[in-house]
Amino acid sequence: MLTIYQAREGGLVKAEGENAISEAVWIDLLHPSREEERLIERHLGLLVPTREEMAEIEVSSRLYHESGAHFMTATVLHRSETAHPESTAITFILTEKTLVTVRYAEPRAFSMFLIRAEKGDAATSSALAILIGLLEAIIDREADIIERLQADTDRLAHSIFYMKGGTATRTRRFDVILKQIGQAGEVTSKLRDSLLSLGRLLTYLGQVAAQRKNAEDSREQITMASRDVQSLADHLGYLNSRISFLLDASLGLVSIEQNQIIKLFSVVAVVLLPPTLVASIYGMNFRFMPELDWAFGYPLALLVMVLSAVLPFLYFRRKGWL
């Protein structure tokens, strides 16, 4: 889908038709068809990267200058509210007068920026200003994701260290907790990749802005955005360490639960071993066994088996092994 925006009265206005491209300040290509790509290439004199080219991870393939335009690709996290968050590559093509965005997903940051632009709360006078506004919206959105991730981590920590209930209940909860920790780790990993790509893009964009005249405000915004990305990356590193700690703690508690079960089986086996030995002795088919003729032989054998089971049990309790 091709959407053309023109700067009007301090905001953005949608325009239609091929003639509107010449006065466009922002052209948004969402799931573009080949015809739409050719249309932009013909009017702007540049090549729109394909989806496969956008997925390349080399810095030289993501940040470069060609045909008088700057091509910048960043990885952005979207669908973070779902159970399966995804990362998508978004390419920003910055020319002297026009910004072209190529994307195959709909991150919420774009709609957030458009709402602010419609209200006149975002600078839309130039392509560079729109690009910086989009990047700031993406950074704000990922900051919100990190804040939610921190809250989820706090709840996970409380669930792990203050868990109540029986063994069966705790086992079921540990299964759920381990899945939640895995999901948090997956989101953290994708956020780190996104912030890394955004940091590189902002560094490159800062160099581009330094070459343009009357761009002091833009350079200051880029510097502030870079600092925000670095701050988020540092905080994300702390969260990653905490998630790793919670994973180790969960696995340690699961091991303790399993050791308790194994210890219980071991104690039961040791307690039942002496009675089994007594029963085995008197279950032998020898002809001459003096105890077989005793009047109290059977009750005495039962008493010996009970005592041989109770005494080890009391000894274990005294030692604190139970």
Backbone bond lengths (Angstrom), bond angles and torsions (degrees), N, CA, C in turn:
res aa  C-N    CA-C-N  psi(-1)  N-CA   C-N-CA  omega(-1)  CA-C   N-CA-C  phi
1 M - - - 1.456 - - 1.527 109.54 -
2 L 1.296 115.81 131.30 1.459 122.82 -178.99 1.528 109.23 -104.61
3 T 1.324 116.50 123.52 1.457 122.15 177.82 1.523 108.73 -125.00
4 I 1.309 116.04 127.84 1.466 122.48 -177.12 1.526 108.40 -110.60
5 Y 1.324 115.30 130.21 1.466 121.01 178.24 1.532 108.71 -120.05
6 Q 1.313 114.14 137.64 1.461 121.35 174.36 1.520 109.52 -120.07
7 A 1.329 115.91 149.47 1.466 121.05 -179.65 1.522 109.07 -82.61
8 R 1.332 114.83 120.37 1.459 120.51 179.15 1.526 109.82 -140.65
9 E 1.342 117.08 124.53 1.458 123.00 172.28 1.530 112.18 53.05
10 G 1.309 116.52 46.21 1.454 121.38 176.28 1.509 114.95 75.31
11 G 1.330 118.15 11.31 1.452 121.76 179.32 1.507 111.27 -142.46
12 L 1.323 115.22 -169.66 1.455 121.56 179.47 1.522 109.36 -110.81
13 V 1.322 114.70 139.42 1.458 121.65 178.97 1.523 108.04 -128.54
14 K 1.321 116.90 132.76 1.454 120.73 177.21 1.523 110.36 -70.80
15 A 1.306 114.74 140.88 1.464 120.87 177.35 1.521 108.66 -130.45
16 E 1.301 116.04 153.85 1.457 121.51 -178.28 1.518 109.80 -128.05
17 G 1.294 113.26 155.47 1.461 118.88 178.52 1.509 112.11 99.99
18 E 1.317 113.97 152.98 1.459 120.14 -178.28 1.521 112.02 -66.33
19 N 1.329 117.63 -30.38 1.460 120.79 -179.31 1.525 112.44 -68.54
20 A 1.349 117.46 -21.82 1.463 120.60 -178.42 1.526 112.07 -73.57
21 I 1.325 117.84 -14.69 1.463 120.42 -176.86 1.528 110.74 -65.64
22 S 1.324 116.88 -35.38 1.465 119.69 -176.45 1.525 112.28 -64.50
23 E 1.342 118.05 -27.65 1.457 121.60 179.70 1.524 112.71 -106.40
24 A 1.311 117.13 10.89 1.458 120.68 -177.53 1.521 110.69 -74.72
25 V 1.313 115.13 140.90 1.458 121.00 174.14 1.524 110.93 -100.73
26 W 1.348 115.68 -21.94 1.465 120.74 178.06 1.518 108.33 -147.69
27 I 1.327 115.46 128.44 1.459 122.06 175.76 1.520 107.45 -120.01
28 D 1.323 116.03 119.16 1.461 121.53 -176.88 1.517 109.31 -105.67
29 L 1.325 116.09 119.38 1.465 122.29 177.68 1.520 108.62 -106.15
30 L 1.327 116.77 106.27 1.461 122.82 178.95 1.526 108.27 -109.28
31 H 1.345 115.80 117.18 1.470 120.88 -174.37 1.527 109.97 48.79
32 P 1.318 117.56 56.96 1.474 119.17 -173.05 1.526 112.24 -68.99
33 S 1.305 114.05 144.70 1.462 119.94 172.30 1.530 108.54 -84.40
34 R 1.313 116.00 168.35 1.462 119.83 -179.78 1.520 111.07 -66.15
35 E 1.321 118.09 -32.61 1.467 121.08 178.33 1.528 110.59 -66.24
36 E 1.341 117.15 -40.87 1.463 120.56 178.88 1.522 111.25 -66.13
37 E 1.323 116.34 -38.91 1.461 119.48 177.42 1.527 110.91 -63.86
38 R 1.311 117.05 -42.90 1.472 120.44 179.39 1.516 111.24 -64.34
39 L 1.335 116.76 -35.48 1.451 120.52 178.53 1.525 111.04 -62.73
40 I 1.325 116.99 -45.44 1.471 121.16 179.38 1.528 110.07 -68.09
41 E 1.307 116.91 -40.40 1.464 120.12 -179.95 1.536 110.82 -63.28
42 R 1.319 116.37 -37.94 1.462 119.87 -179.12 1.531 111.65 -69.54
43 H 1.309 117.80 -38.33 1.465 120.63 -176.76 1.522 112.21 -81.34
44 L 1.332 117.48 -35.61 1.464 119.99 -175.77 1.520 112.83 -99.81
45 G 1.315 117.75 -10.69 1.456 120.41 177.58 1.514 114.06 68.94
46 L 1.330 117.17 38.49 1.460 121.46 178.69 1.522 109.16 -141.73
47 L 1.329 115.11 166.90 1.454 120.94 -179.92 1.527 109.46 -102.00
48 V 1.333 116.98 123.65 1.466 121.45 177.38 1.525 108.44 -78.83
49 P 1.325 118.74 125.20 1.473 120.03 -178.87 1.518 111.61 -65.35
50 T 1.312 115.70 147.18 1.458 120.85 177.67 1.524 109.83 -79.95
51 R 1.314 114.88 171.61 1.467 119.18 -179.58 1.521 111.06 -64.99
52 E 1.316 117.15 -35.58 1.464 120.76 178.34 1.527 110.87 -66.77
53 E 1.330 116.95 -39.85 1.462 120.22 178.31 1.522 111.38 -67.64
54 M 1.321 117.60 -33.93 1.463 120.97 178.18 1.527 111.82 -67.85
55 A 1.330 116.88 -26.21 1.465 120.61 -177.53 1.525 112.88 -81.74
56 E 1.326 118.92 -8.34 1.459 120.84 179.75 1.526 110.32 -66.36
57 I 1.329 115.96 145.10 1.460 120.01 -173.03 1.524 112.48 -102.57
58 E 1.323 118.25 -6.20 1.464 118.71 178.95 1.524 109.74 -67.42
59 V 1.321 115.96 140.11 1.464 120.64 179.80 1.521 110.02 -62.19
60 S 1.320 117.24 -38.13 1.466 120.57 -179.37 1.521 111.95 -65.96
61 S 1.337 117.73 -21.93 1.462 121.18 178.55 1.517 112.07 -91.38
62 R 1.316 116.77 -11.54 1.461 120.74 -177.88 1.525 112.66 -106.58
63 L 1.310 117.54 -26.26 1.460 121.55 -178.13 1.528 108.18 -131.61
64 Y 1.323 116.74 106.90 1.464 118.97 -178.28 1.530 109.38 -159.22
65 H 1.325 114.41 165.38 1.475 122.55 -179.55 1.524 107.76 -116.27
66 E 1.321 115.32 129.78 1.462 119.69 -177.09 1.520 109.11 -155.68
67 S 1.322 115.49 137.03 1.475 122.49 176.22 1.521 112.09 55.20
68 G 1.332 116.64 37.04 1.453 120.58 178.29 1.514 114.88 75.57
69 A 1.326 118.40 10.67 1.464 122.78 -179.63 1.524 109.77 -128.00
70 H 1.320 115.71 153.49 1.460 122.13 177.58 1.525 109.10 -102.91
71 F 1.330 115.86 124.94 1.464 122.34 -178.89 1.524 107.82 -104.37
72 M 1.334 115.94 123.35 1.463 121.69 -178.05 1.524 108.56 -134.27
73 T 1.315 116.61 125.51 1.467 122.26 -178.98 1.519 109.43 -119.03
74 A 1.320 116.07 131.90 1.461 122.31 178.95 1.525 109.48 -128.41
75 T 1.318 115.43 152.66 1.459 121.69 175.16 1.523 108.60 -95.46
76 V 1.324 116.12 128.36 1.458 121.77 -176.40 1.523 108.95 -125.19
77 L 1.324 115.77 137.46 1.462 121.10 178.18 1.530 109.69 -86.00
78 H 1.319 116.44 135.36 1.463 120.35 176.24 1.526 108.59 -142.36
79 R 1.326 115.01 168.40 1.471 122.61 -174.05 1.529 110.80 57.32
80 S 1.323 115.40 38.15 1.466 119.39 -177.85 1.522 112.28 -71.42
81 E 1.352 118.36 -19.00 1.463 120.08 179.81 1.518 112.36 -78.99
82 T 1.319 117.46 -14.85 1.457 121.34 -178.06 1.526 110.40 -87.28
83 A 1.325 114.98 173.58 1.466 120.07 179.44 1.523 112.11 -74.46
84 H 1.329 116.68 -14.46 1.463 120.62 -178.48 1.532 109.45 -130.03
85 P 1.328 118.05 78.46 1.474 120.19 177.28 1.521 110.67 -65.59
86 E 1.313 115.98 150.09 1.459 121.47 -175.59 1.524 110.38 -128.04
87 S 1.311 114.89 155.34 1.463 122.03 173.45 1.516 108.64 -108.58
88 T 1.303 115.60 140.39 1.454 120.54 179.87 1.517 109.64 -134.87
89 A 1.316 116.26 147.97 1.460 121.72 178.27 1.519 109.33 -93.44
90 I 1.329 116.24 132.79 1.465 122.82 178.10 1.522 107.78 -124.12
91 T 1.307 115.91 128.43 1.463 121.27 -179.74 1.526 109.44 -104.11
92 F 1.327 115.10 130.77 1.461 122.23 175.61 1.534 107.94 -109.78
93 I 1.315 117.02 121.85 1.465 122.62 178.99 1.525 107.20 -109.92
94 L 1.308 116.26 111.96 1.463 121.72 -175.00 1.519 109.84 -107.10
95 T 1.321 115.05 116.32 1.462 120.71 172.30 1.525 108.63 -104.95
96 E 1.312 116.68 -173.39 1.468 119.60 -178.68 1.526 112.05 -65.83
97 K 1.337 116.84 -33.88 1.465 119.66 -175.20 1.519 113.79 -121.80
98 T 1.316 118.25 -14.56 1.467 120.86 -170.78 1.520 110.99 -132.13
99 L 1.317 114.88 143.02 1.463 122.05 171.11 1.525 107.96 -110.20
100 V 1.323 116.34 130.50 1.458 122.15 176.61 1.528 107.78 -117.16
101 T 1.321 117.34 126.23 1.459 121.88 175.77 1.523 108.69 -111.80
102 V 1.315 115.17 132.62 1.461 122.15 178.68 1.523 107.31 -118.15
103 R 1.317 116.37 119.37 1.467 119.48 -176.72 1.519 110.29 -147.79
104 Y 1.344 114.20 155.49 1.451 121.66 -179.99 1.527 110.59 -125.05
105 A 1.306 115.49 28.33 1.457 122.80 176.53 1.518 107.77 -154.14
106 E 1.319 116.08 171.66 1.458 120.82 -178.58 1.524 110.47 -123.97
107 P 1.339 117.30 74.81 1.463 119.37 175.87 1.528 110.83 -62.24
108 R 1.309 116.15 146.50 1.459 120.56 -177.56 1.521 111.94 -65.08
109 A 1.335 117.29 -22.59 1.463 120.04 -178.44 1.527 111.56 -59.66
110 F 1.329 118.21 -33.55 1.462 120.72 -179.31 1.527 110.67 -67.74
111 S 1.320 116.57 -44.61 1.464 118.59 178.45 1.522 111.14 -67.38
112 M 1.333 117.56 -34.35 1.460 120.58 176.67 1.528 110.66 -63.28
113 F 1.337 117.07 -42.21 1.454 120.21 179.46 1.526 111.09 -66.31
114 L 1.332 117.12 -40.37 1.463 120.05 -179.94 1.526 111.15 -64.05
115 I 1.322 117.26 -37.46 1.470 120.06 178.08 1.522 110.48 -64.33
116 R 1.333 115.61 -42.88 1.463 119.12 178.53 1.526 111.16 -67.20
117 A 1.323 116.77 -36.53 1.460 119.82 -179.86 1.527 111.20 -68.02
118 E 1.334 115.88 -38.21 1.463 119.10 178.32 1.526 111.57 -64.71
119 K 1.332 116.92 -32.18 1.462 121.39 178.59 1.528 112.43 -81.93
120 G 1.325 116.72 -8.11 1.449 120.09 -177.43 1.508 114.24 80.79
121 D 1.364 116.79 16.94 1.466 120.99 -179.67 1.521 112.89 -91.13
122 A 1.319 117.85 -1.68 1.461 121.50 -179.34 1.526 109.00 -125.81
123 A 1.330 115.58 143.40 1.460 120.17 179.00 1.523 109.79 -72.44
124 T 1.316 116.23 125.87 1.474 121.17 -177.91 1.518 111.52 -132.75
125 S 1.317 116.68 20.48 1.462 119.77 -175.32 1.519 112.71 -75.35
126 S 1.335 117.65 -21.73 1.463 120.27 -177.33 1.517 109.60 -143.72
127 A 1.324 114.53 165.28 1.465 119.15 178.79 1.521 111.30 -64.55
128 L 1.343 116.90 -38.89 1.460 120.31 179.10 1.523 110.77 -64.18
129 A 1.336 117.53 -40.67 1.467 120.84 178.87 1.521 111.36 -63.68
130 I 1.325 117.50 -39.69 1.465 120.91 178.59 1.521 110.38 -66.36
131 L 1.335 116.80 -41.65 1.457 120.51 178.67 1.531 110.73 -60.52
132 I 1.327 116.58 -45.95 1.466 119.74 179.08 1.527 110.23 -63.29
133 G 1.333 117.31 -40.11 1.459 120.08 177.82 1.514 112.58 -62.71
134 L 1.333 117.10 -40.82 1.464 120.39 176.90 1.527 111.27 -63.80
135 L 1.321 115.99 -43.20 1.463 119.09 179.65 1.526 111.46 -64.45
136 E 1.334 116.51 -39.83 1.462 119.54 177.31 1.530 111.05 -63.55
137 A 1.338 116.91 -38.66 1.465 119.96 177.40 1.522 111.11 -65.03
138 I 1.333 116.81 -40.04 1.469 120.27 177.89 1.522 110.34 -64.12
139 I 1.331 117.16 -42.71 1.463 120.66 179.56 1.526 110.60 -65.17
140 D 1.329 117.40 -42.14 1.467 120.38 177.34 1.518 111.11 -61.65
141 R 1.313 116.06 -40.92 1.466 119.95 179.62 1.530 111.02 -64.54
142 E 1.305 117.28 -42.71 1.458 119.43 179.88 1.527 111.13 -71.34
143 A 1.326 117.23 -28.87 1.468 119.75 173.17 1.526 110.31 -63.73
144 D 1.337 116.76 -40.47 1.466 120.08 176.89 1.525 111.05 -62.63
145 I 1.326 116.05 -39.41 1.465 119.80 178.81 1.523 110.19 -63.92
146 I 1.323 117.08 -41.08 1.462 120.60 179.55 1.529 110.74 -65.51
147 E 1.341 116.88 -39.37 1.461 119.81 177.30 1.528 110.66 -62.63
148 R 1.325 117.10 -43.02 1.462 119.82 177.68 1.526 111.04 -66.01
149 L 1.312 116.58 -36.73 1.460 120.45 177.83 1.523 110.97 -64.58
150 Q 1.323 117.49 -38.26 1.455 120.56 177.15 1.531 111.18 -64.77
151 A 1.334 116.78 -42.24 1.464 119.73 177.35 1.527 111.05 -62.85
152 D 1.328 116.99 -40.71 1.468 120.20 177.13 1.524 110.96 -63.90
153 T 1.313 116.60 -37.49 1.459 120.19 178.48 1.517 111.41 -65.81
154 D 1.325 117.26 -39.18 1.466 120.45 176.81 1.525 110.89 -62.55
155 R 1.318 117.35 -42.00 1.465 120.00 178.44 1.524 111.15 -66.20
156 L 1.319 116.72 -37.84 1.460 119.44 177.52 1.529 111.14 -63.20
157 A 1.330 116.47 -42.88 1.464 120.12 179.28 1.519 111.00 -61.41
158 H 1.324 117.20 -42.09 1.464 120.33 178.42 1.522 110.55 -64.78
159 S 1.330 116.96 -40.78 1.470 120.00 179.97 1.516 111.76 -65.06
160 I 1.315 117.46 -34.72 1.465 121.04 -176.90 1.525 111.55 -75.32
161 F 1.326 116.36 -48.53 1.463 119.83 -170.87 1.525 113.47 -89.66
162 Y 1.321 118.13 -10.04 1.465 120.65 178.80 1.523 110.58 -125.86
163 M 1.315 115.77 36.36 1.452 121.18 -178.62 1.533 110.22 -77.52
164 K 1.329 115.26 136.27 1.454 121.64 178.07 1.525 109.09 -122.56
165 G 1.336 114.16 170.32 1.457 118.86 178.48 1.514 111.83 110.79
166 G 1.326 115.14 174.45 1.449 121.01 -179.95 1.515 112.53 -75.92
167 T 1.326 113.72 -179.96 1.466 119.26 -177.35 1.522 111.80 -62.75
168 A 1.325 116.32 -43.56 1.472 119.23 -178.91 1.527 111.04 -63.86
169 T 1.327 115.99 -40.72 1.461 119.54 179.06 1.516 111.40 -65.57
170 R 1.331 116.88 -43.37 1.462 120.36 179.81 1.520 111.04 -64.73
171 T 1.321 117.29 -36.85 1.461 119.91 179.40 1.526 110.97 -63.08
172 R 1.329 116.32 -44.23 1.469 119.33 178.13 1.523 110.69 -63.92
173 R 1.318 117.06 -38.89 1.457 119.83 179.90 1.526 111.06 -67.33
174 F 1.324 116.59 -38.37 1.466 119.19 178.57 1.519 110.84 -63.23
175 D 1.319 117.91 -36.55 1.464 120.39 176.73 1.530 110.48 -60.20
176 V 1.334 116.06 -44.80 1.465 120.51 179.53 1.531 110.59 -66.89
177 I 1.331 116.53 -42.71 1.463 120.76 -177.27 1.518 110.82 -63.97
178 L 1.324 117.64 -42.04 1.459 120.14 179.85 1.528 110.98 -63.12
179 K 1.325 117.35 -37.07 1.463 120.01 176.54 1.528 110.69 -66.37
180 Q 1.328 116.51 -40.95 1.464 119.67 179.04 1.523 111.20 -65.78
181 I 1.328 117.03 -38.63 1.468 119.79 176.93 1.521 110.32 -64.27
182 G 1.335 116.97 -40.17 1.460 120.00 177.39 1.519 112.05 -62.48
183 Q 1.324 117.50 -41.53 1.464 120.69 178.00 1.529 110.99 -64.95
184 A 1.354 116.74 -41.94 1.468 119.60 178.21 1.519 111.02 -62.93
185 G 1.334 116.67 -40.47 1.457 119.65 177.46 1.517 112.64 -64.49
186 E 1.327 116.79 -36.36 1.468 120.41 178.06 1.523 110.97 -65.57
187 V 1.337 116.65 -43.90 1.463 120.43 178.52 1.526 110.22 -63.76
188 T 1.323 116.52 -41.20 1.467 120.51 179.31 1.517 111.27 -61.35
189 S 1.323 116.53 -43.42 1.458 120.20 179.77 1.528 111.44 -62.43
190 K 1.330 116.92 -43.41 1.464 119.60 -179.76 1.522 111.41 -69.74
191 L 1.323 116.98 -34.44 1.463 119.60 176.53 1.525 111.37 -65.71
192 R 1.311 117.10 -38.29 1.472 119.97 178.73 1.523 110.57 -64.05
193 D 1.329 117.09 -41.99 1.466 120.02 176.51 1.530 111.10 -62.07
194 S 1.336 115.88 -41.20 1.459 119.94 -179.70 1.525 111.24 -64.93
195 L 1.325 117.39 -46.86 1.463 120.47 -178.63 1.528 110.93 -65.70
196 L 1.324 116.97 -34.95 1.461 119.89 177.01 1.523 111.07 -63.18
197 S 1.327 116.44 -44.56 1.469 119.61 179.69 1.526 111.07 -68.23
198 L 1.333 117.53 -37.02 1.462 120.33 178.27 1.524 111.29 -66.80
199 G 1.336 116.18 -38.81 1.456 119.37 177.47 1.520 112.04 -61.78
200 R 1.330 116.66 -42.93 1.468 119.82 178.14 1.523 110.71 -65.79
201 L 1.330 116.52 -40.49 1.469 119.43 -179.83 1.528 111.12 -63.23
202 L 1.331 116.86 -42.55 1.463 120.02 -179.22 1.519 111.48 -66.74
203 T 1.324 117.09 -35.47 1.468 119.68 175.96 1.526 110.79 -62.66
204 Y 1.335 115.27 -44.53 1.462 119.79 178.31 1.529 110.39 -65.72
205 L 1.337 116.97 -41.99 1.461 120.48 -179.43 1.521 111.15 -65.48
206 G 1.315 117.16 -33.34 1.459 119.84 176.29 1.519 111.74 -62.38
207 Q 1.325 116.55 -38.30 1.454 120.23 176.83 1.526 111.51 -67.44
208 V 1.339 115.69 -36.41 1.468 119.48 177.80 1.524 110.14 -66.55
209 A 1.339 116.86 -44.61 1.460 120.43 -179.16 1.523 111.69 -65.73
210 A 1.338 117.22 -30.70 1.464 120.08 179.65 1.519 111.96 -66.26
211 Q 1.340 116.82 -22.68 1.455 120.78 -179.40 1.527 112.89 -87.85
212 R 1.335 116.37 -6.86 1.458 119.99 -177.69 1.526 110.30 -101.63
213 K 1.301 114.56 146.76 1.458 119.95 179.46 1.528 109.70 -83.42
214 N 1.338 114.18 154.07 1.467 121.27 177.67 1.527 112.17 55.03
215 A 1.318 115.66 39.97 1.474 120.45 -179.86 1.521 111.34 -121.63
216 E 1.339 117.12 29.99 1.460 120.11 -178.80 1.525 111.44 -63.23
217 D 1.345 116.09 -43.61 1.468 119.32 179.42 1.525 110.90 -63.25
218 S 1.311 116.70 -39.89 1.465 120.24 179.26 1.526 111.02 -64.34
219 R 1.331 115.64 -40.27 1.465 118.61 179.34 1.527 110.66 -64.54
220 E 1.316 117.60 -38.75 1.462 120.35 177.37 1.526 111.10 -65.05
221 Q 1.325 117.08 -40.55 1.467 120.18 177.86 1.522 111.28 -64.00
222 I 1.323 115.92 -40.81 1.468 119.71 179.30 1.530 110.06 -64.67
223 T 1.319 117.09 -40.94 1.462 120.42 178.37 1.530 110.96 -62.43
224 M 1.320 116.38 -44.09 1.465 119.92 178.86 1.525 111.02 -64.58
225 A 1.326 117.01 -40.58 1.458 120.20 178.17 1.523 110.96 -63.68
226 S 1.330 117.04 -39.01 1.466 120.62 177.71 1.523 110.82 -63.00
227 R 1.331 116.32 -40.50 1.463 119.67 178.11 1.527 110.93 -65.45
228 D 1.329 116.40 -39.20 1.467 119.44 177.42 1.525 111.09 -62.23
229 V 1.327 116.21 -42.43 1.468 119.82 179.39 1.530 110.41 -63.10
230 Q 1.330 117.09 -42.72 1.458 120.30 178.98 1.525 111.14 -63.91
231 S 1.341 116.28 -40.90 1.458 120.07 178.26 1.519 111.17 -64.02
232 L 1.324 117.46 -42.78 1.463 120.72 177.88 1.525 111.21 -64.95
233 A 1.328 116.41 -37.94 1.470 119.78 178.53 1.525 110.80 -64.03
234 D 1.332 117.19 -41.10 1.466 120.34 177.81 1.522 110.97 -63.78
235 H 1.326 116.57 -44.53 1.468 120.04 179.67 1.524 110.57 -65.32
236 L 1.323 115.83 -36.50 1.460 119.26 179.03 1.528 110.88 -67.40
237 G 1.330 116.46 -33.80 1.463 119.15 174.90 1.510 111.80 -62.27
238 Y 1.347 116.69 -39.97 1.468 120.51 176.32 1.527 110.22 -63.34
239 L 1.341 117.18 -44.35 1.460 119.96 179.61 1.527 111.42 -63.81
240 N 1.319 116.47 -37.50 1.458 119.84 178.85 1.526 110.48 -63.34
241 S 1.335 116.82 -41.54 1.463 120.27 177.30 1.527 111.12 -64.11
242 R 1.324 115.81 -39.63 1.459 119.19 -179.77 1.521 111.31 -67.56
243 I 1.325 116.80 -40.16 1.464 119.89 178.23 1.523 110.21 -63.63
244 S 1.335 117.05 -39.58 1.465 120.30 176.94 1.525 110.43 -63.17
245 F 1.346 116.72 -40.36 1.466 120.41 177.24 1.522 111.33 -62.56
246 L 1.350 117.02 -43.39 1.460 120.12 179.41 1.525 111.20 -64.79
247 L 1.323 116.42 -35.66 1.465 119.24 176.93 1.523 110.44 -64.72
248 D 1.331 117.42 -46.03 1.462 120.80 178.52 1.527 110.89 -62.62
249 A 1.343 116.39 -41.06 1.461 119.56 179.65 1.522 111.09 -64.62
250 S 1.327 117.07 -41.53 1.466 120.49 179.50 1.520 110.98 -63.60
251 L 1.328 115.89 -45.66 1.465 118.95 178.88 1.516 110.81 -64.26
252 G 1.349 117.28 -36.09 1.463 120.26 176.95 1.518 112.23 -64.65
253 L 1.335 117.04 -41.71 1.462 120.42 178.56 1.525 111.23 -67.81
254 V 1.335 116.05 -36.96 1.464 118.75 175.79 1.526 110.22 -63.02
255 S 1.328 117.20 -40.57 1.467 120.77 177.53 1.527 111.17 -63.29
256 I 1.329 116.44 -38.88 1.466 119.59 177.84 1.522 110.52 -63.62
257 E 1.331 116.15 -43.40 1.466 119.58 177.56 1.533 110.74 -59.72
258 Q 1.316 116.16 -44.22 1.462 119.06 179.08 1.519 111.80 -65.81
259 N 1.337 117.29 -38.34 1.464 120.19 177.92 1.521 111.25 -64.40
260 Q 1.341 117.08 -35.99 1.456 119.69 177.68 1.525 111.11 -63.06
261 I 1.328 115.59 -40.37 1.466 119.04 178.80 1.521 110.92 -66.31
262 I 1.330 115.85 -44.35 1.467 119.49 179.12 1.522 110.62 -63.43
263 K 1.336 116.65 -38.91 1.472 119.65 178.82 1.523 111.03 -65.21
264 L 1.335 116.65 -38.37 1.461 120.00 178.23 1.523 110.80 -63.01
265 F 1.329 116.50 -44.60 1.463 119.38 177.81 1.527 111.20 -62.13
266 S 1.323 116.01 -39.56 1.472 119.40 -179.83 1.513 111.29 -64.90
267 V 1.351 117.00 -42.75 1.462 120.35 179.99 1.526 110.48 -65.02
268 V 1.326 116.30 -43.46 1.466 119.73 178.83 1.522 110.50 -60.43
269 A 1.331 116.47 -41.75 1.470 119.45 179.19 1.519 111.62 -63.45
270 V 1.360 116.32 -41.88 1.472 119.50 179.98 1.522 111.02 -67.94
271 V 1.359 117.02 -39.36 1.472 120.04 -179.78 1.518 111.52 -65.98
272 L 1.314 117.01 -38.28 1.468 120.53 -177.87 1.523 113.26 -83.99
273 L 1.326 117.33 -8.81 1.466 119.10 -178.06 1.527 113.10 -66.58
274 P 1.350 120.87 -48.53 1.479 119.89 179.11 1.524 113.82 -61.86
275 P 1.359 120.57 -45.90 1.476 118.04 176.20 1.521 112.84 -59.66
276 T 1.331 116.48 -35.96 1.463 119.27 178.17 1.521 110.97 -65.35
277 L 1.347 116.00 -37.64 1.465 120.08 178.13 1.527 111.04 -64.57
278 V 1.356 116.86 -43.20 1.478 120.38 179.36 1.527 110.06 -63.81
279 A 1.352 115.59 -45.28 1.460 118.50 179.97 1.519 111.43 -63.71
280 S 1.345 116.42 -35.60 1.475 119.05 179.45 1.523 111.14 -66.98
281 I 1.331 115.67 -38.15 1.476 118.88 -179.25 1.516 110.82 -62.96
282 Y 1.351 115.39 -47.62 1.463 118.00 -177.74 1.521 112.57 -82.77
283 G 1.307 116.65 0.98 1.458 118.96 172.82 1.513 112.96 -94.92
284 M 1.355 116.78 -0.56 1.472 119.85 178.99 1.531 110.71 -74.58
285 N 1.303 116.91 150.33 1.472 123.02 -173.26 1.531 112.28 -100.07
286 F 1.356 115.88 43.22 1.464 118.03 173.81 1.536 109.67 -79.80
287 R 1.372 115.91 146.81 1.452 119.98 -178.05 1.521 111.48 -73.13
288 F 1.303 117.62 -41.33 1.465 121.15 -175.60 1.539 109.62 -103.03
289 M 1.304 114.05 97.10 1.465 121.82 173.53 1.529 106.69 -132.52
290 P 1.342 117.74 107.59 1.476 120.86 -172.96 1.533 112.55 -56.64
291 E 1.331 118.19 -34.96 1.458 119.79 -175.02 1.527 112.77 -67.45
292 L 1.352 117.96 -19.57 1.447 120.36 -178.79 1.529 112.13 -67.47
293 D 1.326 116.99 -23.74 1.465 121.05 -179.26 1.522 112.64 -94.16
294 W 1.332 116.38 -2.16 1.460 117.63 -179.22 1.525 110.03 -76.34
295 A 1.301 116.99 144.25 1.462 120.97 -179.92 1.533 111.08 -70.83
296 F 1.323 115.21 -33.75 1.467 119.80 179.96 1.531 111.88 -105.58
297 G 1.324 116.87 23.88 1.462 120.05 -177.68 1.528 112.29 -65.40
298 Y 1.342 116.16 -43.52 1.466 118.76 -177.92 1.523 112.08 -67.11
299 P 1.349 119.92 -49.96 1.476 118.77 176.66 1.523 112.80 -61.13
300 L 1.358 114.98 -35.97 1.462 117.62 179.78 1.533 111.04 -65.02
301 A 1.329 117.57 -38.86 1.468 120.66 178.25 1.526 110.80 -64.61
302 L 1.344 116.03 -41.43 1.464 119.09 177.19 1.525 111.01 -62.31
303 L 1.337 117.07 -42.93 1.458 120.66 179.71 1.524 111.43 -62.68
304 V 1.346 116.29 -41.61 1.469 119.77 178.70 1.524 110.90 -62.97
305 M 1.343 117.63 -39.74 1.464 120.56 179.64 1.534 111.30 -66.48
306 V 1.345 116.32 -39.99 1.462 118.93 178.77 1.520 110.87 -65.72
307 L 1.340 116.89 -45.24 1.460 120.18 179.86 1.529 111.54 -63.96
308 S 1.329 116.18 -39.12 1.467 118.91 -179.59 1.529 111.84 -67.54
309 A 1.331 117.95 -20.10 1.465 120.98 176.20 1.528 111.43 -90.25
310 V 1.338 117.26 -37.52 1.459 120.73 -176.40 1.518 111.62 -73.41
311 L 1.329 117.40 -40.90 1.466 120.08 -176.36 1.539 112.46 -62.05
312 P 1.340 121.44 -46.28 1.479 119.16 175.41 1.525 112.90 -62.16
313 F 1.354 115.38 -35.52 1.468 118.41 179.17 1.531 110.95 -63.52
314 L 1.337 116.96 -44.67 1.462 120.71 178.23 1.526 111.50 -65.48
315 Y 1.307 116.49 -34.58 1.466 119.72 178.40 1.528 110.73 -66.25
316 F 1.334 117.52 -42.11 1.467 121.21 178.30 1.519 111.41 -64.05
317 R 1.356 116.12 -39.79 1.467 119.58 178.66 1.522 111.14 -65.12
318 R 1.313 116.32 -37.93 1.482 119.83 179.58 1.528 111.75 -66.70
319 K 1.328 115.94 -35.55 1.459 120.94 178.68 1.529 113.28 -77.04
320 G 1.323 116.29 -11.87 1.462 119.38 -178.89 1.505 113.56 81.40
321 W 1.317 117.97 20.51 1.452 120.69 -179.60 1.522 112.16 -85.99
322 L 1.324 117.07 -7.98 1.466 121.26 179.04 1.522 110.07 -118.85
